[in-house]
Amino acid sequence: MPETRLDTERVRAARRVIDPVFLDTPIYRCDALEPALGCAVSIKLETANPVRSFKGRGTELIASGLGSGSVVCASAGNLGQALAWSGRTRGLDVTVVASHAAPAAKLDRIRALGARLELVDGDFDSARDRAAEIARCDGIRLVEDSLDVETCEGAGTIGLELVERAPSADVVLVALGGGAMATGIGHVLKDLAPGVQVVCVQPAGAPAMTLSFRERRVVTTESTDTIADGVAGRRPIPEVLDDLLLTADDAVLVQEASIVAGVRLLFEHAGLVAEPSAALGVAALLEDRDRFAGLHVVTVVCGGNVDPDAFGRWVGHPRTPRPT
Amino acid sequence: MPETRLDTERVRAARRVIDPVFLDTPIYRCDALEPALGCAVSIKLETANPVRSFKGRGTELIASGLGSGSVVCASAGNLGQALAWSGRTRGLDVTVVASHAAPAAKLDRIRALGARLELVDGDFDSARDRAAEIARCDGIRLVEDSLDVETCEGAGTIGLELVERAPSADVVLVALGGGAMATGIGHVLKDLAPGVQVVCVQPAGAPAMTLSFRERRVVTTESTDTIADGVAGRRPIPEVLDDLLLTADDAVLVQEASIVAGVRLLFEHAGLVAEPSAALGVAALLEDRDRFAGLHVVTVVCGGNVDPDAFGRWVGHPRTPRPT
């Protein structure tokens, strides 16, 4: 068992706490994708739930542990929705800090779910700073994605489902941002199915955690430049990097064009609306067919919150201007 | 218990035979849709599986009962994919007869799954005639959607999941074509949750079964005219109509514009790729807000096989011509 901050027994226990709407998500061989990708591909689909991403697994754990009160989190858009959803029925007062540049669809849903939304100039890491400041000034709980172990162990329940439902997998491809999903799934697989390779995928335009993984020390970047807004961080968290070094076999970087191609393939051949971060696995398969040829690869389609017009452009259906 | 051809105990037993990839599909409240629809809406999602429709539930039952051998079916496109999928690993030799006018994406997938595909001029009912002729000439098993009780009882497993996972539902909206899904879900609900209304929805451009339901006798039409290719039949089957009269509370017709609006809403607010037949329930909600106001409505999103370009047009993203 890897000596991370995570605990497999707590991950098992989490399944009794998380709303079933987030659990036991579909997993299936998607052979319609295989001619384009050159290997056996299974989809683990995390978008068919009320917040359209896997983040509810972690926020359910957090919210159930808090009771009522106030919390604040920074979010690229998906954690905020999930925390708002989990807090709503539990009387939690939720504040979400996000970048002005986050997709409008994500921001609209955070508001619609009843959270207070504060927008900041700058990027996700600027939002992290502001959320920490709010927590300090107001004396309320700061939920930090990937640092709070519940966010990792919540994502770890995906790992349990993979062990149970995809025993023939050779490789699991996991989008890498802050590291909650990668360390969560990675911990469980290293513990229960150590023969499965855990390969993290990050955009070349937002490579901080991958560079850190390769150098085995925190590497920050000055900026990010990617459509994969859900994973665009600049400042890896040391504790999470330590866990990632114990749970991931590799971390690879992919180009923007491959991410767009991945979004398009998932739409055309699998009928799925994936946000760019959720297409990173397919992008990695497109960029290195030789590496994965002959293997059974599971890719986690981890979120589906897209601005409809942006999605149209990615899949080759730009919306035609309407008469004004 | 309604005195139909179906048996709830056989439906329960079916769950032990059907590949788990088709069972326990997502069901969740989708409140992002609710401002547009004016009632509480839950999605029962049948598209996240290898054939992107609910039809695998029925074909798994059929194929597991047949062993090896040869079968032929007529299909609007989804049954053929599902039968090909279920037959492939069981050594079944599958022939599918479909209309030339069926969506290319569906026909391509039938071929890719290893079935022999025969295309006929005319519509789905022409394909039914040809499939029956092949079965007669070749002495092989004819699989008839909705007439073969396995197709109904397979769909009935959706009903069991609704009883277990959506106990607060007031209404279930079911796309109506041949009637397998409506009678399957309807039988189980009338048996186990008789307080839930079963409302069938059919395009006004393909109204034969709804007219038959209303007149309590088989009414055929000369032609069909709808984008909802999955439910476009002209000749209801008498035995299925008899069952439908015992299991459905109502059958309504919706306009094409509402079906397109339904496809678009499911994309924009739920992030789902639904084929037109799968958007019939949302279309019904759009056309009669008063009827459903204040109720909890479950709509079964039963298939997601679309031609990408047609989908782009429906959601307002027509593909721009490329330089040749």
Contacts between the chains, C-beta under 8 A, distances in Angstrom:
chain1	res1	chain2	res2	distance
A	20	B	165	7.8
A	21	B	26	7.7
A	21	B	27	7.8
A	21	B	28	4.8
A	21	B	29	7.9
A	24	B	24	6.6
A	25	B	26	7.1
A	26	B	21	7.7
A	26	B	25	7.1
A	26	B	26	6.9
A	26	B	48	3.9
A	26	B	49	6.7
A	27	B	21	7.8
A	28	B	21	4.8
A	28	B	48	7.0
A	28	B	49	5.3
A	28	B	50	5.3
A	29	B	21	7.9
A	29	B	50	5.9
A	30	B	50	6.5
A	31	B	50	6.8
A	31	B	112	7.6
A	32	B	50	7.9
A	32	B	109	6.5
A	32	B	112	7.0
A	43	B	48	7.7
A	45	B	48	5.1
A	47	B	271	6.0
A	48	B	26	3.9
A	48	B	28	7.0
A	48	B	43	7.7
A	48	B	45	5.1
A	48	B	48	5.9
A	48	B	272	7.9
A	49	B	26	6.7
A	49	B	28	5.3
A	50	B	28	5.3
A	50	B	29	5.9
A	50	B	30	6.5
A	50	B	31	6.8
A	50	B	32	7.9
A	52	B	270	8.0
A	52	B	271	5.1
A	109	B	32	6.5
A	112	B	31	7.6
A	112	B	32	7.0
A	165	B	20	7.8
A	267	B	273	6.9
A	267	B	308	6.8
A	268	B	308	4.9
A	270	B	52	7.9
A	271	B	47	6.0
A	271	B	52	5.1
A	271	B	273	4.3
A	271	B	304	4.1
A	271	B	305	6.8
A	271	B	306	7.0
A	272	B	48	8.0
A	272	B	273	6.8
A	273	B	267	7.0
A	273	B	271	4.3
A	273	B	272	6.7
A	273	B	273	6.2
A	304	B	271	4.1
A	305	B	271	6.9
A	306	B	271	7.0
A	308	B	267	6.8
A	308	B	268	4.9
A	308	B	315	7.1
A	308	B	317	7.8
A	309	B	317	7.8
A	311	B	317	7.9
A	312	B	312	7.0
A	312	B	315	7.4
A	312	B	316	7.8
A	312	B	317	3.5
A	315	B	308	7.1
A	315	B	312	7.4
A	315	B	317	7.7
A	316	B	312	7.8
A	316	B	319	5.6
A	316	B	320	7.9
A	317	B	308	7.7
A	317	B	309	7.8
A	317	B	311	7.9
A	317	B	312	3.4
A	317	B	315	7.6
A	317	B	317	3.3
A	317	B	318	6.5
A	317	B	319	5.0
A	318	B	317	6.5
A	318	B	320	5.8
A	319	B	316	5.5
A	319	B	317	5.0
A	320	B	316	7.9
A	320	B	318	5.9
A	320	B	320	7.6
